[in-house]
């Protein structure tokens, strides 16, 4: 892998390090011979469980919250690279708790950026979401501002050589709070499986694939970039139907007996997601597994597919193959 040597001997810190993405970043970085991996999270049980799962003398667990800059200053001492995965990510919860989303996703991110500058961290990679593109909900709006803060931080580094970049991706299959574990839970109970709209489409990818591309972005970033991970798109109703077919027998049900129920869109929910805005396409280039937006560098590529509505959709057979690869009972 291109980034094998990049992480060797470095001190890496992951905020939100007990989450679905954060913990997988920790696991993968440990394979790349780092000096140490610091896991910062406010989830005491999550830290305890991850430490005992990994059983590595390179792990350092830090109880702390990104809302607390003083804690970050202590945790960031001597760190070479930070993956900032700490966030409030659930759309409905952020809708009904908007200022908490602001305090974590915006103010917390600014705390991470400032503390990283103060401690001369070399690289900061902010983990973002396609919901930051043309946002219509609180979570997306706060993540958009988190991205803008990260890119703008490159303009006030002064004499320091810290660089800030972002990685943006869509729905991660089988991550906490995603639709796959929800559908599994509903199927296990005998249904119904709830779909908010039959028109709903999403970009999807597996956790291991997402993390490999995050690590690649961390190795090649030079500052001011947003790395957008290429992902297939699917119709959510197709995903539901495939999951009913696959998992109903596992839980002792006949697939024909599991109802798929349309319940209407939730507050702040989009029918389809976008990878980038039309304005961002001007600065985007195709880098194989990634699209890369470099601010201040006009590229003008015309063949970029940037929303899940117009993207080719996975067939049910392809969805089944992806579930087999990434989602396990």
N, C-alpha and C positions, 0 to 999 in steps of 0.2 A: 504493500500500500504506500501511496505517495507520502503519507504523513508519519510513517513508522518512526523515523529518526527525529522528527520535529518535537515530539513529546518526551523523548528520552532525557532523563535527568532533570526535568522541569517540575516545578511545584504548580499544580493545577488546583483551582478552587471551583466548585460548582454550587451556585445558590439554588435553592429548591432541590437539593441533591437527593431527597428521598422520594421525589415524584417519579412518574412513569418515565419521562425523558431524562430527568436529572440522574436518577439511579443507574440508568443504562449508560449514560455518559461516563459515570464513575467506573462501572464494570469494564467498559471498553478502554478507557485511559489506563487502567491498571495493567492491561495486557501490553502496553507500549513502553514499559520500563521508565515510568516517571520517578522523580525523587520522592514525591508524596502527593496524595490527593486529599484535599480538604473538602469536607461535605458540610455546607452550612444550611440549616433548616430550622424552622420553629416547631417541627414535629418531633417531639421527644421519642415517642414510640417508634416512629419511622427510622430515626437515627440509630436507636438501639437494635432494631431488627436488621437493618442493613449492615451495621458493623459486625453483627454475629453471623450474618450470611456470608460476608466476604472474608472474614478472618485474615485480614492482611495487615502486616506491620507498616504498610505505607499509607494506611487510612488515618485521617485525623478528623474527628467529628466535632462540629462547632454548633452548639445551641445558639440561635440568634435569629433576628428578624431584619429584613432589608429596610424596614422603616427606621431602624436604629443605626444611624451613621457611626456613632462611636463604636458600636460592636463591629461594624464592618472595617473600620480603621485598624482594629486589633487583628481581625481575622485575615486581612489582606497583606500583612507584613511579609515581605519576601516572596510573594506570589508572582509567577511568571505569566499565567494566563487564567482568565476567568470566563466560565460559561455561566451566563446569567439566565437561569431557567425558572427562578422564583417568580410566581405571579398568581393572581386570581384569574381563573380561566373559564369558569362556568358562566355562560351567557345569562341565564335567568337569575342566578344569584347576584351577578354584578348589576343587573337591571334594578333589583330591589335593594341593593346595598351599594349605591354608586360611589359614595365618598370613600368607602373602604377600598373599592377598586382604584380610585384615584390615589389613595395613600400608598397602596402596594405597587401598582403597575406604573404609576408616573413618578410620585415622590420617591418610592423605593428604588426605582431604576436610577433616578438622578443621584440618590445616595450612593449607589454602586459605582456610577461613573465618577463622581467626585472623590470617593474614597480610593478608587483605582488610580486616579491621577495623583492624589496625595501620597500614595505608596509606590509610585513609579512601576505599576504593573505594565507589562509589555503589550498584552492584547486583552481586549474584552469583546466577547461575542454575546450579543443579546439575542435570546431565542424569542421569535415572534410568531405570528399567525396570519393566515390569509384573511382573517376577519378584520385585520387592520387596513385592508384595502377598501376604500369607499365605505367606511363603517356606518352602520345604522343602529348599532347597540353600544352600550357603555363599555363592554369589554373590548370591542374592536376599536373604539375611540381612544381608550386608554393605551392600548398596545400601539396604535398609530403614533401617539405622542411619545411613547417609549422609544420607538424607532427613530423619530425625529430628534429626540434628545441624544440618542447614541450617535447618530451621524453628525450632529452639530458639535458634539464633544471633541471631534477631530480639529475644530477650528480654534479651540482655546487650550491646547496642550502646552503652549509656551515652549520652553527648552526641553520638555520631556519628549520621549519618543513613543509614548503610548498610542496605540491605534484602536479604533472602535468600529465594529461592523455588526451587522444583524443577519440572522438566518430566519427565513419566513417559510412556513409550510402549512399544509392543510390538516385534515383530520387524521390522527394517528390511530390505527386499528388497535383495539384492545387496551388502549391507555385508560387510566382512571376517568370515569365520567363520560367516556365516549359511547357511541351508539351500540357498539358490538357487545360490551358487557351488559348494557341495558336490555338489548334484545335477548341475550342469553338468559338473563334473569326472568324476563317475561315468558319465554318459552318453557323454562323450568317449572313455572307456576301453572302452565297449561294455557297461557295466553290471557288476554289478547296481546299481540304485538302492535304497539302504537306507532303510527306514522303521522307526522304533522301535516304533510302535503304529498300527494302522489307526484308532484312536479319537482320535488326536492332532489338536487344533485350536489355532490361533494367531491373534492379531491381527497384521495386517501393514500396512506402508505403505512408500512409496518414500523414498529419501534426500532428494530436493528438497522433497517435501511435509513431511517431518519438520522439516527445517531452517527452512522458512518459518514454521512454527508455533512453533518454538523462538524465532525472532527476534521474532515477535509477542508471545510470552509475556514476553520480555525487555523489550519496550517498555512493556507495560501492567502489569507486576508492581508491587505495592506492599508486598510482604513477607508471609510466612506462608502463601503459596499453594503448592499443588501443581497444576500445569496438566497435564491429562490429554488427550492428543491423541486425537480420535475416529478410529477405524480400523475397516475391515471385517474380518471373521473368515473363515477358510477351513479346510477339512479338508486336512491336510498330504498325505494320499494323493491328493486331487484335484490339488493342486499338482504332485506327482510325475508323475501321469499326463499332465497337460497339458504339463509340461516334456519328457517323453519324446516326446510327439507332435510338439512344436515343434522340439526340438533334435537328436533322433536323425538326421533327414535332413541337418542341417547338418554333422554329423560323419561322414556316409556310412553310417549304419545304418538298417535298417528298424525303425520303432517297435515292431513285434511281437516283435522279437528282443531287446529290452532288458527284462530281468527286474526286477520290483519285489519286493524281498525284505524281509520283516518280521524284524527282528533283536532286538526286545525293548527296553524302555525303558532308557536310560542312568541311571547313578547321579545322583540329585538331579533327575531330569526330571519335570515335571508333564505330565499328560494334557491339561489345558487351562490357560489363563492368565486372570488377573483384572485388570481395570483399577483396581479399588478394593475396599476391604473394605466389608462391610455397615455398619460403624460410620462409615466415611468418607462414605458416601452422605448421611448426615444433614447434613454440611457442604458438600455438592457442589451446584453449580448448572450448568445447561446454558447455555453461552455460544456456541452456534453450532458453530464448528469445534472447540471445546474444552469439556471439563468442567473446572470450577475448584473445588478444595477450598480453602476458607478456614477455617483453624483459629480456633475461637472464634465462628464465625458460623453458626448453625443455619439450614438452608434447607428440608430435608425435601421433596425432589423424588422422586416415586415411580416415574417411568418411565425411569430410567437403566439401560441395559444394561451390565453391568459384568464379565461373563466370556465367554470365547470359546466355552464349551460351549452357553450359551443364546442367544448372538447369532445372527442370521440369517447363513448362510454364503454366500459368493460361489459362483456357478455356475462351471462349467468355462470357459464362454465369457467370463465376467467376469474370471476368473483369467488367461486368455489375453490379454485386453486390457491388464491391469495389467503382465504380463510384457513385452508389446510396448512399453509406455510407459516402464518403469523399468529393465528388464534388457536389456542389449545385449551382443552377442557381441564 
